[in-house]
Amino acid sequence: MEKILRIGTRDSQLAVWQATFVKDELAKHGIASQLVLIKSDGDIDLITPLYAMGVQGVFTKTLDAALLSNKIDIAVHSMKDVPTQLAQGIQQAAVLKRANNKDILVWHPDIDKRNNRFSICSHTTITERGKVLKETSWTIPLREDPSNPGKPEKIFIATSSVRRIAQWKHRFPDSRIENLRGNVNTRLKKLNESDWHGAIFAAAGLERINLRPENSIELDWMLPAPAQGAIMIVCKEEDTISKEKCLVLNDEATAICTKIERDFLRTLMGGCSTPISALAEIKKEKIYFKCSIHSLDGKEKAETSFGGHPIKNAVDLGETAANYILENGGRQIVENIRNAGI
């Protein structure tokens, strides 16, 4: 009788959805599997900001330990949570087709009922080689600041991601930022009970479990985290049987793009809790890559983009982009982040 593949996963609703999706996809290929739920350190401590927890792999190391101690055969992760350097003895088995890579702003449910006297408008134009592809505009409604009559209140947004904080403050430098931890259900509940204007989420997470509110908008100007929207499966290095089974789920295009993004992250700094953003896309058999790094306060930014590279010539694109940024304003930003202990 063929062995049933044991799938390790965190026990949040989103993590279980992802692992169940993998289980169902394996079943389509005649591969039997079962879920093993494991709570990670990142799920236990919901107070400390992620950047202050002082470890990489806060959501993955518990599953790594379960793999290495033979309690599970494979582990399923949101790929953006996985350190660029996998734990010793662990290997990538497959990368599933990427979902929505965007960040979204979810408004407070009562924002339209506020007695608004002020607003801040934001307009975004997306272009490619001079051609306008998309234009979006949206408004943040503001009330009067009770401590400063005649002046609008500050924008109050919640997120625990230093990348999102830096990009938001680069665009809206006077904003107030609230730390927001927990699974997506917990964060939505906290938003609903708050006095914030809104909170930032990964679109893929909310969409996968059908929790994306109608009053949400995609932040087209915000570059995502490397590998955002992708799911990674890992197994032990010597476990060729589990890897072979998982390879039937591997999406080559997503694997290529996320490798470029993670190479960029690894070459630039290596940590996932940093204001580093990257997005590689394949269009008509060519790679298009955009990437950036911000200072922690959002004031400084170094960015670049590459377009139209043949896939076969893009193997080192992530490293190339990182080295370009380091030589064009990024090195000092990196040093300042390291000195800050992030």
Secondary structure per residue as TSV (DSSP state, phi and psi in degrees):
chain	resnum	aa	ss	phi	psi
A	1	M	-	360.0	131.4
A	2	E	-	-69.4	139.1
A	3	K	-	-65.7	138.8
A	4	I	-	-80.2	127.7
A	5	L	E	-73.3	126.2
A	6	R	E	-93.1	118.4
A	7	I	E	-101.4	113.3
A	8	G	E	-84.5	138.9
A	9	T	E	-152.9	153.5
A	10	R	-	-63.7	164.0
A	11	D	S	-100.6	13.2
A	12	S	S	-72.9	161.5
A	13	Q	H	-59.1	-42.7
A	14	L	H	-66.1	-45.5
A	15	A	H	-62.5	-41.9
A	16	V	H	-66.0	-37.3
A	17	W	H	-60.3	-46.2
A	18	Q	H	-62.6	-44.5
A	19	A	H	-67.0	-37.8
A	20	T	H	-65.9	-37.1
A	21	F	H	-61.2	-44.7
A	22	V	H	-61.5	-44.1
A	23	K	H	-58.3	-45.3
A	24	D	H	-67.5	-38.5
A	25	E	H	-67.8	-37.9
A	26	L	H	-63.9	-38.7
A	27	A	H	-61.8	-32.1
A	28	K	H	-62.6	-23.2
A	29	H	T	-102.9	14.7
A	30	G	T	76.8	19.7
A	31	I	-	-104.8	116.6
A	32	A	-	-81.5	141.9
A	33	S	E	-153.7	167.1
A	34	Q	E	-145.1	154.2
A	35	L	E	-89.8	143.6
A	36	V	E	-125.7	112.2
A	37	L	E	-87.0	131.8
A	38	I	-	-136.0	132.6
A	39	K	-	-88.5	131.1
A	40	S	-	-95.3	163.9
A	41	D	H	-59.7	-36.9
A	42	G	H	-67.1	-21.5
A	43	D	H	-88.6	-23.3
A	44	I	H	-79.4	-47.2
A	45	D	-	-91.2	105.3
A	46	L	-	-105.4	8.8
A	47	I	S	-102.3	-50.1
A	48	T	S	-66.8	130.2
A	49	P	-	-57.0	145.0
A	50	L	G	-55.5	-41.8
A	51	Y	G	-67.1	-17.8
A	52	A	G	-95.8	-4.1
A	53	M	S	-76.4	-16.1
A	54	G	-	77.3	12.6
A	55	V	-	-137.8	147.4
A	56	Q	S	-88.8	154.2
A	57	G	-	72.0	30.4
A	58	V	T	-61.6	-27.3
A	59	F	T	-98.1	-3.4
A	60	T	T	-119.4	-22.7
A	61	K	H	-66.8	-32.5
A	62	T	H	-65.4	-39.6
A	63	L	H	-70.3	-34.8
A	64	D	H	-58.9	-44.7
A	65	A	H	-62.9	-38.8
A	66	A	H	-65.4	-37.3
A	67	L	H	-63.7	-50.1
A	68	L	H	-68.5	-23.3
A	69	S	T	-96.0	10.7
A	70	N	T	64.3	30.0
A	71	K	S	-86.3	-21.4
A	72	I	-	-139.9	164.2
A	73	D	S	-100.5	-36.9
A	74	I	E	-138.2	160.6
A	75	A	E	-129.1	144.3
A	76	V	E	-113.4	128.4
A	77	H	E	-131.8	150.6
A	78	S	E	-66.3	121.8
A	79	M	G	-63.8	-29.3
A	80	K	G	-67.5	-17.2
A	81	D	G	-86.7	-9.6
A	82	V	S	-87.5	126.4
A	83	P	-	-56.2	148.5
A	84	T	S	-65.6	-26.9
A	85	Q	S	-103.0	106.4
A	86	L	-	-65.9	153.8
A	87	A	-	-60.2	148.7
A	88	Q	T	-58.6	130.2
A	89	G	T	93.2	-2.1
A	90	I	E	-112.5	141.0
A	91	Q	E	-133.0	154.7
A	92	Q	E	-73.0	128.6
A	93	A	E	-101.5	-35.9
A	94	A	E	-167.3	154.7
A	95	V	E	-124.7	123.0
A	96	L	-	-80.1	161.8
A	97	K	-	-57.5	134.1
A	98	R	-	-69.6	143.5
A	99	A	-	-95.5	-160.1
A	100	N	-	-57.8	125.5
A	101	N	-	-94.4	1.1
A	102	K	-	-79.5	156.0
A	103	D	E	-92.6	147.3
A	104	I	E	-128.1	150.5
A	105	L	E	-101.4	120.6
A	106	V	E	-100.2	118.1
A	107	W	E	-71.2	152.4
A	108	H	-	-59.3	138.5
A	109	P	T	-61.2	-21.3
A	110	D	T	-103.3	14.7
A	111	I	G	-63.1	-33.1
A	112	D	G	-74.7	-13.2
A	113	K	G	-93.4	-2.9
A	114	R	S	-71.8	151.6
A	115	N	-	-81.6	82.9
A	116	N	-	-82.8	133.1
A	117	R	-	-115.2	-17.4
A	118	F	E	-134.1	164.5
A	119	S	E	-157.1	155.1
A	120	I	E	-119.4	126.2
A	121	C	E	-99.3	142.9
A	122	S	E	-128.9	133.0
A	123	H	E	-125.6	133.1
A	124	T	E	-125.2	131.1
A	125	T	E	-119.4	122.2
A	126	I	E	-101.1	122.5
A	127	T	E	-125.4	159.4
A	128	E	E	-142.7	113.9
A	129	R	T	54.1	42.9
A	130	G	T	84.6	-9.0
A	131	K	E	-95.5	127.3
A	132	V	E	-74.3	119.9
A	133	L	E	-96.4	-36.0
A	134	K	E	-158.7	140.2
A	135	E	E	-127.1	131.7
A	136	T	E	-132.9	151.2
A	137	S	E	-145.3	147.8
A	138	W	E	-154.3	163.0
A	139	T	E	-126.2	136.4
A	140	I	E	-100.6	111.2
A	141	P	E	-73.5	136.2
A	142	L	E	-127.1	148.4
A	143	R	-	-101.0	175.8
A	144	E	B	-73.3	138.9
A	145	D	-	-74.2	114.9
A	146	P	T	-61.0	-25.6
A	147	S	T	-88.1	-5.2
A	148	N	S	-145.5	75.7
A	149	P	T	-53.6	138.6
A	150	G	T	87.8	-5.0
A	151	K	S	-115.7	145.9
A	152	P	B	-73.3	151.4
A	153	E	-	-65.9	161.5
A	154	K	-	-77.4	150.4
A	155	I	-	-66.7	132.6
A	156	F	E	-121.0	106.2
A	157	I	E	-122.7	144.5
A	158	A	E	-113.2	134.9
A	159	T	-	-173.0	152.3
A	160	S	-	-106.3	1.3
A	161	S	-	-84.1	122.4
A	162	V	H	-66.7	-28.7
A	163	R	H	-65.6	-47.6
A	164	R	H	-66.1	-39.8
A	165	I	H	-60.0	-48.2
A	166	A	H	-63.3	-44.3
A	167	Q	H	-68.1	-39.1
A	168	W	H	-64.9	-45.3
A	169	K	H	-71.5	-24.8
A	170	H	H	-64.1	-35.9
A	171	R	H	-89.2	-37.5
A	172	F	S	-128.3	78.1
A	173	P	T	-63.9	-20.9
A	174	D	T	-93.8	9.8
A	175	S	-	-69.2	155.1
A	176	R	E	-100.7	135.8
A	177	I	E	-118.0	130.7
A	178	E	E	-108.9	135.0
A	179	N	-	-68.3	131.7
A	180	L	-	-133.1	108.8
A	181	R	-	-115.6	167.9
A	182	G	S	113.8	172.0
A	183	N	-	-70.6	173.5
A	184	V	H	-62.5	-34.4
A	185	N	H	-64.0	-45.0
A	186	T	H	-63.7	-41.6
A	187	R	H	-68.5	-37.9
A	188	L	H	-64.5	-39.7
A	189	K	H	-63.5	-43.6
A	190	K	H	-62.5	-40.0
A	191	L	H	-61.3	-46.8
A	192	N	H	-62.0	-29.4
A	193	E	T	-94.0	3.7
A	194	S	S	-100.1	179.8
A	195	D	-	-110.4	20.9
A	196	W	-	-74.8	160.6
A	197	H	S	-75.5	-36.5
A	198	G	E	-176.9	-179.2
A	199	A	E	-140.4	152.7
A	200	I	E	-101.9	132.8
A	201	F	E	-131.3	161.6
A	202	A	E	-78.9	129.0
A	203	A	H	-58.7	-41.9
A	204	A	H	-58.8	-41.6
A	205	G	H	-61.8	-47.0
A	206	L	H	-70.5	-37.6
A	207	E	H	-70.0	-35.3
A	208	R	H	-63.0	-34.3
A	209	I	T	-108.7	20.3
A	210	N	T	56.3	42.9
A	211	L	-	-117.5	8.7
A	212	R	-	-70.9	118.3
A	213	P	-	-68.2	153.8
A	214	E	S	-65.4	-31.1
A	215	N	S	-89.0	56.4
A	216	S	E	-131.2	152.4
A	217	I	E	-134.4	146.3
A	218	E	E	-77.8	134.9
A	219	L	-	-90.4	83.4
A	220	D	T	-60.7	-25.1
A	221	W	T	-85.1	-9.7
A	222	M	S	-94.7	115.6
A	223	L	-	-72.2	138.2
A	224	P	-	-76.7	171.5
A	225	A	-	-69.5	150.4
A	226	P	T	-52.7	130.4
A	227	A	T	72.1	12.7
A	228	Q	T	-62.4	136.0
A	229	G	T	91.0	-5.8
A	230	A	-	-104.9	152.0
A	231	I	E	-112.8	132.0
A	232	M	E	-113.9	140.3
A	233	I	E	-111.2	133.2
A	234	V	E	-124.4	158.5
A	235	C	E	-148.8	178.0
A	236	K	E	-70.6	149.0
A	237	E	T	-59.2	-37.9
A	238	E	T	-86.3	-2.2
A	239	D	-	-88.6	78.0
A	240	T	H	-69.5	-27.9
A	241	I	H	-68.1	-47.2
A	242	S	H	-64.4	-40.6
A	243	K	H	-63.1	-43.0
A	244	E	H	-62.2	-38.6
A	245	K	H	-65.6	-40.9
A	246	C	H	-74.4	-24.0
A	247	L	G	-61.0	-21.4
A	248	V	G	-67.2	-17.1
A	249	L	G	-98.6	-3.5
A	250	N	-	-71.2	129.9
A	251	D	-	-102.3	111.8
A	252	E	H	-61.7	-41.3
A	253	A	H	-63.1	-44.3
A	254	T	H	-65.8	-39.4
A	255	A	H	-62.0	-41.1
A	256	I	H	-64.8	-48.1
A	257	C	H	-66.1	-44.1
A	258	T	H	-69.8	-29.2
A	259	K	H	-64.8	-43.6
A	260	I	H	-59.6	-45.4
A	261	E	H	-64.8	-42.5
A	262	R	H	-73.8	-30.8
A	263	D	H	-62.9	-40.0
A	264	F	H	-61.2	-48.0
A	265	L	H	-61.5	-46.7
A	266	R	H	-63.4	-43.1
A	267	T	H	-69.7	-35.8
A	268	L	H	-74.7	-48.8
A	269	M	T	-147.1	-38.6
A	270	G	-	98.9	-18.8
A	271	G	-	-96.0	151.6
A	272	C	S	-91.1	-16.5
A	273	S	S	-97.8	59.3
A	274	T	S	-137.3	158.9
A	275	P	S	-77.3	54.2
A	276	I	E	-111.3	132.7
A	277	S	E	-129.5	145.8
A	278	A	E	-161.1	141.6
A	279	L	E	-147.1	118.2
A	280	A	E	-109.7	137.2
A	281	E	E	-136.6	147.5
A	282	I	E	-104.6	122.6
A	283	K	E	-131.8	119.6
A	284	K	T	52.5	48.5
A	285	E	T	66.9	19.4
A	286	K	E	-129.3	152.1
A	287	I	E	-94.8	134.1
A	288	Y	E	-122.1	129.7
A	289	F	E	-134.5	127.4
A	290	K	E	-123.7	140.0
A	291	C	E	-155.8	157.6
A	292	S	E	-161.7	164.3
A	293	I	E	-138.2	138.6
A	294	H	E	-114.6	156.5
A	295	S	-	-70.0	162.4
A	296	L	T	-61.5	-32.7
A	297	D	T	-88.2	-0.5
A	298	G	S	81.2	-2.6
A	299	K	S	-73.8	-35.1
A	300	E	-	-108.3	149.2
A	301	K	E	-150.1	137.2
A	302	A	E	-127.9	130.5
A	303	E	E	-147.1	164.0
A	304	T	E	-159.8	170.3
A	305	S	E	-150.5	150.9
A	306	F	E	-130.9	138.4
A	307	G	E	-135.0	142.8
A	308	G	E	78.0	23.7
A	309	H	E	-78.9	130.8
A	310	P	E	-58.6	142.1
A	311	I	G	-54.9	-42.0
A	312	K	G	-65.8	-20.8
A	313	N	G	-99.5	7.2
A	314	A	-	-105.2	12.3
A	315	V	T	-61.8	-33.7
A	316	D	T	-105.6	17.6
A	317	L	H	-64.2	-37.0
A	318	G	H	-63.2	-45.8
A	319	E	H	-66.0	-41.4
A	320	T	H	-60.1	-45.3
A	321	A	H	-64.9	-40.7
A	322	A	H	-63.8	-43.4
A	323	N	H	-66.5	-36.2
A	324	Y	H	-62.9	-46.0
A	325	I	H	-63.8	-40.2
A	326	L	I	-59.9	-35.9
A	327	E	I	-86.4	-4.1
A	328	N	I	-131.4	55.5
A	329	G	I	101.7	-11.7
A	330	G	I	-84.9	-24.8
A	331	R	H	-61.7	-42.9
A	332	Q	H	-67.9	-36.6
A	333	I	H	-60.9	-45.2
A	334	V	H	-60.0	-46.2
A	335	E	H	-62.8	-40.0
A	336	N	H	-65.0	-38.3
A	337	I	H	-66.3	-43.3
A	338	R	H	-62.6	-40.6
A	339	N	H	-66.2	-25.6
A	340	A	T	-81.2	-7.1
A	341	G	T	84.4	16.5
A	342	I	-	-82.1	360.0
